[in-house]
Amino acid sequence: MPYRRTVQIEFNHCDPAKIVFYPRFLEFANHVVENFFADVVGRSYRRIMDDGDGLPTVHLECDFRIPSSLGDKVELTLRVVAVGRASLDVNIEGRGEGEDALRFTINKRLVWIDGRAMKSAPWPDEVRARLIEAQKEDAA
């Protein structure tokens, strides 16, 4: 089952036209990934950082289809697409709460790094196992 979070569109997310300023969608994507790691993978970003590791985004693609406006509630859906030796590909879709129409989609690749060496490193075994399990559930 995909991971879901809802974001309330607030004044600080919007430009003078009262629609979401596009870089905010990237913040929403980071928000849902961070919460996915805490809730599903069992590794908060705080723990990742405290352990000396990191999870930077190395590739990003975005498509914006329908604007989101002040006061809207947007449901973010994260699906695990692929788990590599040190990489993770996720797809994040945004829809208005209770709507079928796709407002935006973001494809994101993250890489697990050893923060001391600043180089990619294999996933810790328990993290990799949870990511693969999430991928299987998303495919079902």
Secondary structure by P-SEA (a helix, b strand, c coil): cbbbbbbccccccccccccccaaaaaaaaaaaaaaaaaccccccaaaaaaacccccccbbbbbbcccccccbbbbbbbbbccccccbbbbbbbbbccccccccbbbbbbbbbbcccccccccccaaaaaaaaaaaaaaac
